[in-house]
Amino acid sequence: MRRSGELSAPQLSLLQIMREHQFGRIENMSIRAGQPVLDQDLKVVRVASLGGESDGAKRPSTDEFELKRAVCDLFDELARLGHGTVVKLEFKRGLPCRLETTDGAPRSPR
């Protein structure tokens, strides 16, 4: 299993956003060379969970921790994308759960 110490600074920042907000989505995030670009185009939408769902997810108490499968899957998908845009990344309890992307590869004219 991978550990947080293996992540790049942009990956750690993205993970921190999800952990901080717990429930929500990230929209319009550019991906360059498989890495998230956290710039002014990025939109973070916080979702308040009402009623049954608790936002009391366990947060690692140290800086170095083992990455959950969903986090590894997210960064694998971004690496596979290479260049493009995350249209929407939904997260629950601080973990990614749904990813929508568009490919940034130039299209050849017909």
CYANA upper distance limits for C-alpha pairs under 8 A (distance plus 0.5 A):
  1 MET  CA     66 GLU  CA      7.29
  1 MET  CA     67 LEU  CA      7.51
  2 ARG  CA      6 GLU  CA      7.51
  2 ARG  CA     66 GLU  CA      6.57
  2 ARG  CA     67 LEU  CA      6.26
  2 ARG  CA     72 CYS  CA      7.97
  3 ARG  CA      7 LEU  CA      8.13
  3 ARG  CA     64 GLU  CA      7.32
  3 ARG  CA     65 PHE  CA      6.05
  3 ARG  CA     66 GLU  CA      4.84
  3 ARG  CA     67 LEU  CA      5.81
  4 SER  CA     12 LEU  CA      8.00
  4 SER  CA     63 ASP  CA      8.17
  4 SER  CA     64 GLU  CA      5.99
  4 SER  CA     65 PHE  CA      5.94
  4 SER  CA     66 GLU  CA      6.68
  4 SER  CA     67 LEU  CA      6.63
  5 GLY  CA     64 GLU  CA      6.37
  5 GLY  CA     65 PHE  CA      8.16
  7 LEU  CA     11 GLN  CA      6.31
  7 LEU  CA     12 LEU  CA      6.60
  8 SER  CA     12 LEU  CA      6.72
  9 ALA  CA     13 SER  CA      6.68
 10 PRO  CA     14 LEU  CA      6.73
 10 PRO  CA     35 GLN  CA      7.31
 10 PRO  CA     36 PRO  CA      6.43
 10 PRO  CA     37 VAL  CA      7.35
 10 PRO  CA     38 LEU  CA      7.61
 11 GLN  CA     15 LEU  CA      6.69
 11 GLN  CA     35 GLN  CA      7.45
 11 GLN  CA     36 PRO  CA      7.00
 11 GLN  CA     75 PHE  CA      8.32
 12 LEU  CA     16 GLN  CA      6.59
 13 SER  CA     17 ILE  CA      6.83
 14 LEU  CA     18 MET  CA      7.05
 14 LEU  CA     36 PRO  CA      7.93
 14 LEU  CA     38 LEU  CA      8.20
 15 LEU  CA     19 ARG  CA      6.69
 15 LEU  CA     94 GLY  CA      8.46
 16 GLN  CA     20 GLU  CA      6.39
 17 ILE  CA     21 HIS  CA      6.72
 18 MET  CA     22 GLN  CA      6.10
 18 MET  CA     23 PHE  CA      7.90
 18 MET  CA     24 GLY  CA      8.31
 18 MET  CA     91 PHE  CA      7.15
 18 MET  CA     94 GLY  CA      5.21
 18 MET  CA     95 LEU  CA      7.06
 18 MET  CA     96 PRO  CA      8.15
 19 ARG  CA     59 ARG  CA      8.01
 19 ARG  CA     93 ARG  CA      7.90
 19 ARG  CA     94 GLY  CA      4.71
 19 ARG  CA     95 LEU  CA      7.73
 20 GLU  CA     94 GLY  CA      7.67
 21 HIS  CA     46 ARG  CA      6.71
 21 HIS  CA     94 GLY  CA      7.36
 22 GLN  CA     55 ASP  CA      6.76
 22 GLN  CA     57 ALA  CA      8.27
 22 GLN  CA     91 PHE  CA      7.55
 22 GLN  CA     92 LYS  CA      6.34
 22 GLN  CA     93 ARG  CA      5.07
 22 GLN  CA     94 GLY  CA      4.52
 22 GLN  CA     95 LEU  CA      7.97
 23 PHE  CA     46 ARG  CA      6.66
 23 PHE  CA     47 VAL  CA      5.66
 23 PHE  CA     48 ALA  CA      7.18
 23 PHE  CA     49 SER  CA      7.61
 23 PHE  CA     55 ASP  CA      7.93
 23 PHE  CA     90 GLU  CA      8.42
 23 PHE  CA     91 PHE  CA      6.13
 23 PHE  CA     92 LYS  CA      5.07
 23 PHE  CA     93 ARG  CA      6.27
 23 PHE  CA     94 GLY  CA      6.86
 24 GLY  CA     44 VAL  CA      7.98
 24 GLY  CA     45 VAL  CA      5.97
 24 GLY  CA     46 ARG  CA      4.88
 24 GLY  CA     47 VAL  CA      4.94
 24 GLY  CA     48 ALA  CA      8.25
 24 GLY  CA     90 GLU  CA      6.42
 24 GLY  CA     91 PHE  CA      6.06
 24 GLY  CA     92 LYS  CA      7.23
 25 ARG  CA     44 VAL  CA      6.53
 25 ARG  CA     45 VAL  CA      5.73
 25 ARG  CA     46 ARG  CA      7.11
 25 ARG  CA     47 VAL  CA      8.14
 25 ARG  CA     88 LYS  CA      7.01
 25 ARG  CA     89 LEU  CA      5.79
 25 ARG  CA     90 GLU  CA      4.69
 25 ARG  CA     91 PHE  CA      6.35
 26 ILE  CA     42 LEU  CA      7.61
 26 ILE  CA     43 LYS  CA      6.20
 26 ILE  CA     44 VAL  CA      5.12
 26 ILE  CA     45 VAL  CA      6.69
 26 ILE  CA     88 LYS  CA      6.14
 26 ILE  CA     89 LEU  CA      5.53
 26 ILE  CA     90 GLU  CA      7.01
 27 GLU  CA     42 LEU  CA      6.57
 27 GLU  CA     43 LYS  CA      5.54
 27 GLU  CA     44 VAL  CA      6.92
 27 GLU  CA     45 VAL  CA      8.29
 27 GLU  CA     86 VAL  CA      6.97
 27 GLU  CA     87 VAL  CA      5.79
 27 GLU  CA     88 LYS  CA      5.04
 27 GLU  CA     89 LEU  CA      6.94
 28 ASN  CA     41 ASP  CA      6.84
 28 ASN  CA     42 LEU  CA      5.79
 28 ASN  CA     43 LYS  CA      6.85
 28 ASN  CA     85 THR  CA      6.79
 28 ASN  CA     86 VAL  CA      6.08
 28 ASN  CA     87 VAL  CA      5.47
 28 ASN  CA     88 LYS  CA      7.23
 29 MET  CA     36 PRO  CA      7.28
 29 MET  CA     37 VAL  CA      6.82
 29 MET  CA     38 LEU  CA      7.21
 29 MET  CA     39 ASP  CA      8.36
 29 MET  CA     41 ASP  CA      7.34
 29 MET  CA     42 LEU  CA      5.52
 29 MET  CA     43 LYS  CA      8.04
 29 MET  CA     85 THR  CA      6.09
 29 MET  CA     86 VAL  CA      5.47
 29 MET  CA     87 VAL  CA      7.36
 30 SER  CA     36 PRO  CA      6.62
 30 SER  CA     37 VAL  CA      5.73
 30 SER  CA     38 LEU  CA      8.04
 30 SER  CA     42 LEU  CA      8.32
 30 SER  CA     83 HIS  CA      8.19
 30 SER  CA     84 GLY  CA      6.53
 30 SER  CA     85 THR  CA      4.98
 30 SER  CA     86 VAL  CA      6.71
 31 ILE  CA     35 GLN  CA      5.85
 31 ILE  CA     36 PRO  CA      5.24
 31 ILE  CA     37 VAL  CA      6.27
 31 ILE  CA     78 LEU  CA      7.55
 31 ILE  CA     81 LEU  CA      8.28
 31 ILE  CA     82 GLY  CA      7.19
 31 ILE  CA     83 HIS  CA      5.67
 31 ILE  CA     84 GLY  CA      5.66
 31 ILE  CA     85 THR  CA      6.10
 31 ILE  CA     86 VAL  CA      7.62
 32 ARG  CA     36 PRO  CA      7.12
 32 ARG  CA     37 VAL  CA      7.39
 32 ARG  CA     82 GLY  CA      6.59
 32 ARG  CA     83 HIS  CA      5.20
 32 ARG  CA     84 GLY  CA      7.39
 33 ALA  CA     79 ALA  CA      7.57
 33 ALA  CA     82 GLY  CA      5.26
 33 ALA  CA     83 HIS  CA      6.24
 34 GLY  CA     75 PHE  CA      8.39
 34 GLY  CA     78 LEU  CA      5.49
 34 GLY  CA     79 ALA  CA      4.40
 34 GLY  CA     80 ARG  CA      7.34
 34 GLY  CA     81 LEU  CA      6.83
 34 GLY  CA     82 GLY  CA      4.70
 34 GLY  CA     83 HIS  CA      6.86
 35 GLN  CA     78 LEU  CA      7.23
 35 GLN  CA     79 ALA  CA      7.45
 35 GLN  CA     82 GLY  CA      8.15
 36 PRO  CA     78 LEU  CA      8.21
 38 LEU  CA     42 LEU  CA      6.61
 49 SER  CA     53 GLU  CA      6.42
 49 SER  CA     54 SER  CA      7.52
 49 SER  CA     55 ASP  CA      7.80
 55 ASP  CA     93 ARG  CA      6.41
 56 GLY  CA     93 ARG  CA      8.09
 57 ALA  CA     93 ARG  CA      6.10
 57 ALA  CA     94 GLY  CA      7.88
 60 PRO  CA     65 PHE  CA      7.09
 67 LEU  CA     71 VAL  CA      6.73
 67 LEU  CA     72 CYS  CA      7.06
 68 LYS  CA     72 CYS  CA      7.03
 69 ARG  CA     73 ASP  CA      6.60
 70 ALA  CA     74 LEU  CA      6.65
 70 ALA  CA     95 LEU  CA      7.06
 70 ALA  CA     96 PRO  CA      6.50
 70 ALA  CA     97 CYS  CA      7.39
 71 VAL  CA     75 PHE  CA      6.89
 71 VAL  CA     95 LEU  CA      7.17
 71 VAL  CA     96 PRO  CA      6.90
 72 CYS  CA     76 ASP  CA      6.60
 73 ASP  CA     77 GLU  CA      6.64
 74 LEU  CA     78 LEU  CA      6.82
 74 LEU  CA     96 PRO  CA      7.45
 74 LEU  CA     99 LEU  CA      8.31
 75 PHE  CA     79 ALA  CA      6.62
 76 ASP  CA     80 ARG  CA      6.66
 77 GLU  CA     81 LEU  CA      6.64
 78 LEU  CA     82 GLY  CA      6.80
 81 LEU  CA    103 ASP  CA      7.24
 83 HIS  CA    103 ASP  CA      7.10
 83 HIS  CA    104 GLY  CA      5.55
 83 HIS  CA    105 ALA  CA      7.17
 84 GLY  CA    101 THR  CA      7.58
 84 GLY  CA    102 THR  CA      6.14
 84 GLY  CA    103 ASP  CA      5.06
 84 GLY  CA    104 GLY  CA      4.21
 84 GLY  CA    105 ALA  CA      7.57
 85 THR  CA    101 THR  CA      6.03
 85 THR  CA    102 THR  CA      5.80
 85 THR  CA    103 ASP  CA      7.20
 85 THR  CA    104 GLY  CA      7.21
 86 VAL  CA     99 LEU  CA      7.73
 86 VAL  CA    100 GLU  CA      6.42
 86 VAL  CA    101 THR  CA      4.88
 86 VAL  CA    102 THR  CA      7.07
 87 VAL  CA     99 LEU  CA      8.37
 87 VAL  CA    100 GLU  CA      5.89
 87 VAL  CA    101 THR  CA      5.67
 87 VAL  CA    102 THR  CA      7.34
 88 LYS  CA     98 ARG  CA      8.36
 88 LYS  CA     99 LEU  CA      6.42
 88 LYS  CA    100 GLU  CA      5.60
 88 LYS  CA    101 THR  CA      7.51
 89 LEU  CA     96 PRO  CA      7.38
 89 LEU  CA     97 CYS  CA      8.08
 89 LEU  CA     98 ARG  CA      6.25
 89 LEU  CA     99 LEU  CA      5.07
 89 LEU  CA    100 GLU  CA      6.84
 90 GLU  CA     96 PRO  CA      6.38
 90 GLU  CA     97 CYS  CA      6.25
 90 GLU  CA     98 ARG  CA      5.60
 90 GLU  CA     99 LEU  CA      7.00
 91 PHE  CA     95 LEU  CA      5.63
 91 PHE  CA     96 PRO  CA      4.64
 91 PHE  CA     97 CYS  CA      5.74
 91 PHE  CA     98 ARG  CA      7.51
 92 LYS  CA     96 PRO  CA      6.99
 92 LYS  CA     97 CYS  CA      7.18
